[in-house]
Amino acid sequence: MTLTDARVFVTVISFICFIGILFWAFSSHRKKAFDEAAMLPFTDDEPHSGNSQSVSQHGAQQ
């Protein structure tokens, strides 16, 4: 096996991995999980008080 053969082998294996990742990412089985992950930045577990003074008062009490 020459260096050129090794390069071809690595290129083919990399391309097969790339195609596998594409199939995984765009499969219909993963759609629900990806949709939930896409909405994570918009979920808010704790409501904000909207009062920035409470933070500064808390720091002053220490």
Secondary structure, DSSP 8 states (H G I E B T S, - for coil): --HHHHHHHHHHHHHHHHHHHHHHHT-GGGHHHHHHHHHGGG--SS-----THHHHHHHHH-
